[in-house]
Amino acid sequence: MEIGVNILGLEAHFDGKIRPVLDFAARADQVGVDLICTGDHIGFNGDAHAERVDEHGFAFPLDHPWYEPISLLSSIAAVTERSRLGVSVLIATVRPPALLAKQVATLDALSDGRVTMGFGVGWQEAEYTATNMPFDARFGRMEETVEACRELWTQAPANFQGRDFSFENYHSIPLSTQDRVPVLFGFAPSQRNFDRIARVADGWTVNPTDLPTFTDSVALLRTTFEAHGRDPQSVRIQVSAGPVRRDSGTIDLAATAEKAHDWSDRGASVVVFRPAVFDCAAEELPELLEWMISVKEM
């Protein structure tokens, strides 16, 4: 089992300052965390945000700072050496493929080939409107986005002809350091979405709302990979595990570790913890990191 750390929101432990989060990431890298990741939103329409909070329990207030993830991870690349770097779900389809490919290839170069990206399409039409990208048909456009990025990551000159994007004799340097940048899709579990993953991606980053059907979904995803001529055991599956709380509301770390191992036993490649929701003070974060690493050895 691999252990990941999601740094989203961690600046709140340091009076809103982001620099100590980089120090935390460096320490996580040193103690053996396998993946350091963050989240993504470009912005919010106020009414859409309020609706998301009311209807889906969206946990982030409107004034929560969403640092641009590739920029933030580039800073983290400079202070780490071994942990893989990624976004739990980057809203890829609000970014033109030529720009997205350049950002990811640059991060891969800065990190010496340590990038693993989670891509999704988001839920908020306002982000598409603000970036002048079409909201309709975004799921299908995700496949084309990844195909275009893979061409740009590996070929110079690159040539691509798609429904929405095309380029010819196009040079985008640097290429990715890795031969194949791992891309996971943050889609709901369905045959149609798993076919999309098997065609162009490398795995699945799981929305917490989809965990109740996790075991069956993993079996379906692996079967789908096999049907597409790909090794079913090569699928990378990323699960975010929140802390288990007692009836009193306090966190039960032993039960949380047991849950993490249960996800691993059922097919998760990496279990990701988000320290910001573990009810600890800034000075307790090193101890929490040590606990996270100990989970691998339990």
TIBA-848223 format. One record per residue (C-alpha): x, y, z; residue in three letters. Coordinates in nm, 3 decimals. Each point is the difference from the previous one (the first is absolute). Example, Ala and Ser with C-alpha at 12.3 -4.5 7.8 and 13.67 -1.06 7.14 Angstrom:
ATOM       xx       yy       zz  residu
ATOM    1.230   -0.450    0.780     ALA
ATOM    0.137    0.344   -0.066     SER
***
This chain:
ATOM       xx       yy       zz  residu
ATOM    0.000    0.000    0.000     MET
ATOM    0.117    0.352   -0.084     GLU
ATOM   -0.084    0.296    0.221     ILE
ATOM   -0.085    0.342   -0.139     GLY
ATOM   -0.043    0.340    0.165     VAL
ATOM   -0.239    0.262   -0.133     ASN
ATOM    0.121    0.345    0.108     ILE
ATOM   -0.323    0.179   -0.099     LEU
ATOM   -0.098    0.247    0.270     GLY
ATOM    0.309   -0.058    0.211     LEU
ATOM    0.094    0.369   -0.007     GLU
ATOM   -0.276    0.056    0.257     ALA
ATOM    0.231   -0.164    0.256     HIS
ATOM    0.257    0.273   -0.065     PHE
ATOM   -0.210    0.318    0.019     ASP
ATOM   -0.074   -0.022   -0.371     GLY
ATOM    0.367   -0.004   -0.103     LYS
ATOM    0.091   -0.236   -0.282     ILE
ATOM    0.379   -0.018    0.050     ARG
ATOM   -0.028   -0.229    0.308     PRO
ATOM   -0.204   -0.239   -0.216     VAL
ATOM    0.304   -0.040   -0.223     LEU
ATOM    0.206   -0.081    0.309     ASP
ATOM   -0.261   -0.259    0.098     PHE
ATOM    0.018   -0.152   -0.349     ALA
ATOM    0.379   -0.022    0.026     ALA
ATOM   -0.032   -0.184    0.330     ARG
ATOM   -0.263   -0.233   -0.145     ALA
ATOM    0.239   -0.084   -0.281     ASP
ATOM    0.282   -0.066    0.248     GLN
ATOM   -0.199   -0.238    0.219     VAL
ATOM   -0.122   -0.211   -0.293     GLY
ATOM   -0.339    0.127   -0.120     VAL
ATOM   -0.060   -0.144   -0.347     ASP
ATOM   -0.223    0.272   -0.146     LEU
ATOM   -0.049    0.369    0.074     ILE
ATOM   -0.310    0.146   -0.163     CYS
ATOM   -0.244    0.289    0.013     THR
ATOM   -0.338    0.096   -0.147     GLY
ATOM   -0.127    0.234   -0.269     ASP
ATOM   -0.260    0.263   -0.069     HIS
ATOM    0.065    0.307   -0.212     ILE
ATOM   -0.283    0.195    0.162     GLY
ATOM   -0.367   -0.005    0.097     PHE
ATOM   -0.324    0.164   -0.089     ASN
ATOM   -0.147    0.104    0.335     GLY
ATOM   -0.345   -0.147   -0.066     ASP
ATOM    0.140   -0.327   -0.137     ALA
ATOM    0.224   -0.032    0.306     HIS
ATOM   -0.291    0.056    0.239     ALA
ATOM   -0.204   -0.263   -0.182     GLU
ATOM    0.290   -0.246    0.017     ARG
ATOM    0.029    0.055    0.375     VAL
ATOM   -0.375   -0.041    0.059     ASP
ATOM   -0.056   -0.302   -0.225     GLU
ATOM    0.331   -0.186    0.021     HIS
ATOM    0.162    0.115    0.324     GLY
ATOM    0.295    0.161   -0.180     PHE
ATOM    0.253    0.044    0.278     ALA
ATOM    0.184    0.312   -0.115     PHE
ATOM   -0.121    0.356    0.064     PRO
ATOM   -0.012    0.252   -0.282     LEU
ATOM    0.310    0.178    0.135     ASP
ATOM    0.212   -0.316    0.017     HIS
ATOM    0.330    0.057   -0.188     PRO
ATOM    0.044   -0.236   -0.296     TRP
ATOM    0.363    0.042   -0.102     TYR
ATOM    0.056   -0.081   -0.367     GLU
ATOM    0.112   -0.362    0.038     PRO
ATOM    0.273   -0.029   -0.263     ILE
ATOM    0.165    0.317    0.133     SER
ATOM   -0.021   -0.129    0.357     LEU
ATOM    0.133   -0.344   -0.094     LEU
ATOM    0.287    0.161   -0.188     SER
ATOM    0.104    0.166    0.326     SER
ATOM   -0.030   -0.334    0.177     ILE
ATOM    0.209   -0.168   -0.270     ALA
ATOM    0.285    0.232    0.095     ALA
ATOM    0.003   -0.113    0.365     VAL
ATOM   -0.065   -0.374   -0.048     THR
ATOM    0.193   -0.288   -0.153     GLU
ATOM   -0.199   -0.323   -0.003     ARG
ATOM   -0.376    0.044    0.057     SER
ATOM   -0.221   -0.002   -0.306     ARG
ATOM   -0.189    0.324   -0.061     LEU
ATOM   -0.353    0.043   -0.127     GLY
ATOM   -0.347    0.148    0.019     VAL
ATOM   -0.278   -0.212    0.146     SER
ATOM   -0.227    0.129   -0.279     VAL
ATOM    0.119    0.275   -0.233     LEU
ATOM   -0.287    0.144   -0.205     ILE
ATOM    0.186   -0.072   -0.320     ALA
ATOM   -0.270    0.098   -0.248     THR
ATOM    0.000    0.369    0.099     VAL
ATOM    0.359    0.014   -0.123     ARG
ATOM    0.101   -0.013   -0.368     PRO
ATOM    0.205   -0.319   -0.060     PRO
ATOM    0.302    0.192   -0.131     ALA
ATOM    0.019    0.199    0.326     LEU
ATOM   -0.081   -0.300    0.222     LEU
ATOM    0.264   -0.214   -0.170     ALA
ATOM    0.260    0.274    0.043     LYS
ATOM   -0.082    0.040    0.371     GLN
ATOM    0.015   -0.372    0.075     VAL
ATOM    0.316   -0.059   -0.207     ALA
ATOM    0.170    0.288    0.180     THR
ATOM   -0.100   -0.141    0.339     LEU
ATOM    0.124   -0.343   -0.107     ASP
ATOM    0.335    0.152   -0.098     ALA
ATOM    0.030    0.200    0.323     LEU
ATOM   -0.076   -0.311    0.207     SER
ATOM    0.221   -0.233   -0.206     ASP
ATOM   -0.293   -0.212   -0.114     GLY
ATOM   -0.216   -0.020    0.314     ARG
ATOM   -0.338    0.116   -0.131     VAL
ATOM   -0.325   -0.199    0.033     THR
ATOM   -0.304    0.202   -0.102     MET
ATOM   -0.365   -0.045    0.088     GLY
ATOM   -0.224    0.157   -0.265     PHE
ATOM   -0.370    0.077    0.022     GLY
ATOM   -0.265    0.218   -0.163     VAL
ATOM   -0.137    0.175    0.308     GLY
ATOM   -0.361    0.086    0.079     TRP
ATOM   -0.019    0.378   -0.042     GLN
ATOM   -0.093    0.152   -0.335     GLU
ATOM    0.123    0.342    0.119     ALA
ATOM    0.362   -0.118   -0.014     GLU
ATOM   -0.048   -0.088   -0.367     TYR
ATOM   -0.170    0.329   -0.076     THR
ATOM    0.280    0.197    0.168     ALA
ATOM    0.267   -0.182   -0.203     THR
ATOM   -0.200    0.011   -0.326     ASN
ATOM   -0.008   -0.381   -0.022     MET
ATOM   -0.315   -0.197   -0.094     PRO
ATOM   -0.179   -0.176    0.286     PHE
ATOM   -0.195   -0.240   -0.222     ASP
ATOM    0.164   -0.328   -0.108     ALA
ATOM    0.279    0.051    0.253     ARG
ATOM    0.029   -0.372    0.081     PHE
ATOM    0.073   -0.091   -0.360     GLY
ATOM    0.230    0.298   -0.033     ARG
ATOM    0.203   -0.133    0.293     MET
ATOM    0.114   -0.296   -0.211     GLU
ATOM    0.107    0.231   -0.279     GLU
ATOM    0.178    0.225    0.249     THR
ATOM    0.207   -0.291    0.131     VAL
ATOM    0.075   -0.130   -0.351     GLU
ATOM    0.120    0.346   -0.102     ALA
ATOM    0.209    0.037    0.316     CYS
ATOM    0.164   -0.339   -0.050     ARG
ATOM    0.103    0.104   -0.351     GLU
ATOM    0.143    0.327    0.131     LEU
ATOM    0.174   -0.173    0.292     TRP
ATOM    0.183   -0.248   -0.220     THR
ATOM    0.044    0.139   -0.354     GLN
ATOM    0.170    0.301   -0.153     ALA
ATOM   -0.129    0.084   -0.247     PRO
ATOM   -0.344   -0.103    0.122     ALA
ATOM   -0.296   -0.057   -0.228     ASN
ATOM   -0.360   -0.045    0.111     PHE
ATOM   -0.337    0.023   -0.169     GLN
ATOM   -0.305   -0.025    0.224     GLY
ATOM   -0.357    0.121    0.015     ARG
ATOM    0.079    0.300    0.220     ASP
ATOM    0.378    0.042   -0.016     PHE
ATOM    0.262   -0.035   -0.270     SER
ATOM    0.360    0.094   -0.066     PHE
ATOM    0.259   -0.085   -0.261     GLU
ATOM    0.380    0.012    0.002     ASN
ATOM   -0.027    0.146    0.350     TYR
ATOM    0.300    0.005    0.234     HIS
ATOM   -0.070    0.014    0.374     SER
ATOM    0.320   -0.041    0.202     ILE
ATOM    0.076   -0.135    0.255     PRO
ATOM   -0.153   -0.337   -0.064     LEU
ATOM   -0.106   -0.192    0.308     SER
ATOM    0.285   -0.166    0.188     THR
ATOM   -0.203   -0.319    0.043     GLN
ATOM   -0.071   -0.212   -0.305     ASP
ATOM   -0.365   -0.004    0.109     ARG
ATOM   -0.136    0.249    0.252     VAL
ATOM   -0.254   -0.191    0.213     PRO
ATOM   -0.346    0.150   -0.034     VAL
ATOM   -0.292   -0.101    0.222     LEU
ATOM   -0.360    0.102   -0.066     PHE
ATOM   -0.222    0.126    0.279     GLY
ATOM   -0.322   -0.132   -0.153     PHE
ATOM   -0.300   -0.175    0.151     ALA
ATOM    0.021   -0.381   -0.032     PRO
ATOM   -0.183   -0.116   -0.311     SER
ATOM    0.079   -0.218   -0.298     GLN
ATOM    0.010    0.304   -0.226     ARG
ATOM    0.240    0.190    0.224     ASN
ATOM    0.220   -0.303    0.060     PHE
ATOM    0.024   -0.050   -0.377     ASP
ATOM    0.126    0.358   -0.018     ARG
ATOM    0.265   -0.077    0.262     ILE
ATOM    0.107   -0.319   -0.177     ALA
ATOM    0.031    0.177   -0.335     ARG
ATOM    0.224    0.290    0.097     VAL
ATOM    0.074    0.009    0.375     ALA
ATOM    0.174   -0.213    0.261     ASP
ATOM   -0.233   -0.015    0.296     GLY
ATOM   -0.276    0.142    0.213     TRP
ATOM   -0.001    0.265    0.273     THR
ATOM   -0.307   -0.081    0.207     VAL
ATOM   -0.256    0.254    0.115     ASN
ATOM   -0.093   -0.074    0.365     PRO
ATOM   -0.367   -0.021   -0.100     THR
ATOM    0.087   -0.300   -0.219     ASP
ATOM    0.169   -0.203    0.274     LEU
ATOM   -0.309   -0.205    0.099     PRO
ATOM    0.027   -0.196   -0.328     THR
ATOM    0.380   -0.004    0.000     PHE
ATOM    0.060   -0.377   -0.009     THR
ATOM   -0.234   -0.059   -0.294     ASP
ATOM    0.136    0.307   -0.178     SER
ATOM    0.360   -0.120    0.027     VAL
ATOM   -0.100   -0.336   -0.145     ALA
ATOM   -0.181    0.171   -0.289     LEU
ATOM    0.293    0.233   -0.070     LEU
ATOM    0.248   -0.286   -0.012     ARG
ATOM   -0.230   -0.202   -0.225     THR
ATOM   -0.030    0.304   -0.226     THR
ATOM    0.378    0.038   -0.019     PHE
ATOM    0.030   -0.364   -0.100     GLU
ATOM   -0.268    0.043   -0.267     ALA
ATOM    0.205    0.285   -0.146     HIS
ATOM    0.313   -0.216   -0.012     GLY
ATOM    0.164    0.160    0.303     ARG
ATOM    0.139   -0.165    0.312     ASP
ATOM   -0.280    0.013    0.260     PRO
ATOM    0.257    0.004    0.281     GLN
ATOM    0.159    0.315   -0.142     SER
ATOM   -0.299    0.215    0.098     VAL
ATOM    0.092    0.268    0.253     ARG
ATOM   -0.283    0.078    0.243     ILE
ATOM    0.018    0.297    0.235     GLN
ATOM   -0.228    0.024    0.304     VAL
ATOM   -0.033    0.292    0.241     SER
ATOM   -0.057   -0.123    0.356     ALA
ATOM   -0.148    0.238    0.256     GLY
ATOM    0.057   -0.058    0.371     PRO
ATOM   -0.230   -0.240    0.183     VAL
ATOM   -0.172    0.172    0.290     ARG
ATOM   -0.132   -0.145    0.323     ARG
ATOM   -0.350    0.076    0.122     ASP
ATOM    0.153    0.278    0.207     SER
ATOM    0.133    0.164   -0.317     GLY
ATOM    0.366   -0.068    0.074     THR
ATOM    0.219   -0.169   -0.261     ILE
ATOM    0.078   -0.369    0.032     ASP
ATOM    0.339   -0.043   -0.168     LEU
ATOM    0.002   -0.378    0.044     ALA
ATOM   -0.336   -0.030   -0.176     ALA
ATOM    0.117    0.242   -0.270     THR
ATOM    0.307   -0.215   -0.066     ALA
ATOM   -0.219   -0.310   -0.013     GLU
ATOM   -0.224    0.169   -0.255     LYS
ATOM    0.302    0.096   -0.212     ALA
ATOM    0.115   -0.362   -0.006     HIS
ATOM   -0.351   -0.110   -0.092     ASP
ATOM    0.005    0.231   -0.305     TRP
ATOM    0.341   -0.138   -0.093     SER
ATOM   -0.117   -0.360    0.037     ASP
ATOM   -0.294    0.078   -0.230     ARG
ATOM    0.214    0.149   -0.274     GLY
ATOM    0.124    0.348    0.090     ALA
ATOM    0.354    0.067   -0.122     SER
ATOM    0.042    0.311    0.213     VAL
ATOM   -0.197    0.125    0.300     VAL
ATOM    0.008    0.378    0.041     VAL
ATOM   -0.044    0.184    0.330     PHE
ATOM   -0.073    0.374    0.026     ARG
ATOM    0.164    0.133    0.317     PRO
ATOM   -0.221    0.311    0.005     ALA
ATOM   -0.298   -0.212    0.118     VAL
ATOM    0.185   -0.189    0.274     PHE
ATOM   -0.067    0.254    0.279     ASP
ATOM    0.366    0.054    0.086     CYS
ATOM    0.198    0.317    0.065     ALA
ATOM    0.294    0.104   -0.215     ALA
ATOM    0.251   -0.126    0.256     GLU
ATOM   -0.166   -0.344   -0.009     GLU
ATOM    0.037   -0.043   -0.378     LEU
ATOM    0.342   -0.175    0.018     PRO
ATOM   -0.150   -0.260    0.232     GLU
ATOM   -0.298   -0.043   -0.234     LEU
ATOM    0.240   -0.057   -0.290     LEU
ATOM    0.180   -0.269    0.198     GLU
ATOM   -0.334   -0.169    0.066     TRP
ATOM   -0.088    0.011   -0.371     MET
ATOM    0.324   -0.170   -0.091     ILE
ATOM   -0.049   -0.258    0.275     SER
ATOM   -0.331   -0.100   -0.160     VAL
ATOM    0.199   -0.160   -0.286     LYS
ATOM    0.183   -0.219    0.247     GLU
ATOM   -0.296   -0.114    0.212     MET
***
